[in-house]
Amino acid sequence: MLESLPSTKKTQPTSSHEPQAQPQVKSPVASFELRKNDKYYAWLFLGPSLLLLSIFVFYPMLRTLYLSLFLTDNFGEPTVFVGLQNYLHLLKSAPYLASLKATTTYVVGVASLTIVFGLLLAAMANQKLRGIEFFRTIFTATMGVSVSVSAIFWLFMFNPTIGVLNQVIMFFGHQPIAWLTTPGWAMVAVIVTSVWMHLGFTFLLFFGALQSVPKSLYDAADVAGASSRYQFWHITLPMISPTMFFVAVITLISAFKSFGLIDLMTAGGPTNATNLLVYRIYKDAFMNGNYAQASTESIILAIIIALITLIQFKLLAKRVNY
Amino acid sequence: MENATMNRAMFKRRLGKTAKYTMLLILALIIIFPFVLGLWTSFLPSMDIAKGALWSSHLSLNNYVAAFTQTKILQYLLNSLIISTLVMFAHVFFCSLGAYAFVFLKFKYRDQLFYAVLATMMLPFEAEVIPNFVTVKCLGLLNHYSVMVIPFLTSAFGIFMLRQAFLQIPRDLKEAADVDGLNHWQFYWRVTLPYAKISLFTLAAYSFLGSWNQYLWPMLTTFSDHLRPVQDGLRQLQSEETFNDWDMIQASAAIVVIPTLIVLFIGQHYFKSGLNEGAVK
């Protein structure tokens, strides 16, 4: 109905009593009023969002940056200006570097395994088979599982005495593993749980990407006699590489922010083996009361995540196949 | 001769199919095993769970009765439902208004403001909890529903996503509406929102799930059982239980996960089409 309006309006003036003159007089007034209106509406529409973002995003970032340049008292108030001392101190402290290293292991492990398994699930679900819809539904299932539920399900499986994993291991005659109380295995346990949690959404993204690869490309390759393995490496992968990159970035960022899983499964232990960046910030600020150090750690985390996001923006803007 | 090759081809295809189904089944089992095990143990008596038994002759709903009567799991679920629903509606409303301003309104510093908003997408909330905690404390919001709603009423991501969707609305529509005398509010409400329905649903699902999965923030800002959302409620139960007392925990986890799974499977059709649309653009 709206599309037809301009034409009817155009024809009306010529047939009406005051021809020609009316639109000429009216249009500058109308556009002036519109512009004045725009300003008013801009405040009304954008005001709430800008206010909220200022209070809960802009201000805290600046405040965190500010605190990271000071020493703080027990109430989180700045006391002595120390410049970049907090940063220098942190980047030389062994526990922090260990936490950084553990976070890197965790993040790289989670992102790479999520991509490999997500792609495998999507490729398997992208076949024309009877009942494939059932499998597609199953593969998205972990999207409906929150962090607490995941942690509880997997804690039960990793339980040293009654957990099903150790029961299987013992059935095959091996020694049971102290999953969450041995540093290396604890890292494995949180990575596995995290990958499992991320799989549903990753599968969905990859599946959508696979479905949107034009079928004509495969038909042409079939005619040329290319094997299905060749087709996967030379058609499928290049075509879905933007999605792959997107998945890598969002999984990396989400893994960098991991908190709930760590809190529930290992509480950063054993011996700080899974004391990832965000968990450290939480402990330093809210348990040890060292707000200056926690602020410095927050800024470092923000820089890392900002860099990953920037790379994503840059590459998405180009929108090329890598 | 010809018959033999045909048979071999058919055999190969059938073998390929069997291999594919086997692979699919194995993958599906890996994905759902933690669910199945969790749900299954929620029906076992705690005696058998403590022994690590996977079978019992006394399957019952006792753990569920215990979870409903002895824990606050229903209260936690209700809290989360209220908080997430509020966040979802407010989020879609404020983000769509903001996105509308960036697409259809002309005002000073519009592009600069947009880039400023865009830049906040890079800042993780986890890195800002310390000043935010002080802020809500000063505002007197601690231990209140609103502390879990107000900071999440809008987001740079939501504004950005809806702006992309609104940019696809044909300009002719806006011109036609101007001629027709529709003001911005009317155009926003009658044309923009219906036009970008799928993106709005996607953002709604995204913000609902985001709020539902909040963990760190509610843990810092709420202390009472009658306000606690479900993630922190489960955390509370898990830390209160003695180490091998898994019956009630598994039942509580099942009570939390079953409704979300049902919603997920029902809503999947909508979610999928929304995501695909977002991925293409």
Interface residues (C-beta under 8 A of the other chain):
Chain A: L2 E3 L5 P6 K9 A30 L34 R35 N37 D38 K39 Y41 A42 L44 F45 L46 P48 S49 L50 L52 L53 I55 F56 V57 F58 Y59 P60 M61 R63 T64 L67 G76 L120 L121 M124 A125 Q127 L129 I132 F135 T137 I138 F139 T140 A141 T142 M143 G144 V145 S146 V147 S148 V149 S150 A151 I152 F153 W154 L155 F156 M157 N159 T161 I162 G163 V164 Q167 W196 L199 L204 L205 G208 A209 Q211 S212 T243 I253 F256 K257 F259 G260 D263 L264 V278 I281 Y282 A285 F286 Y291 A294 S295 S298 I299 L301 A302 I305 A306 T309 L310
Chain B: K17 K20 Y21 M23 L24 L27 A28 I31 I32 P34 F35 L37 G38 T41 I49 A50 K51 G52 L54 F94 C95 L97 G98 Y100 A101 F102 L105 K106 F107 K108 R110 L113 V117 T120 M121 M122 L123 P124 E126 A127 E128 V129 I130 P131 N132 F133 V134 T135 I150 P151 L153 T154 A156 I159 D172 L173 E175 A176 A177 D178 V179 D180 N183 H184 W185 Y188 V191 W212 N213 Y215 L216 M219 L220 V230 Q231 D232 L234 R235 Q238 N244 W246 I249 Q250 A253 V256 V257 T260 L261 V263 L264 F265 Q268 F271 K272 L275 N276 A279 V280
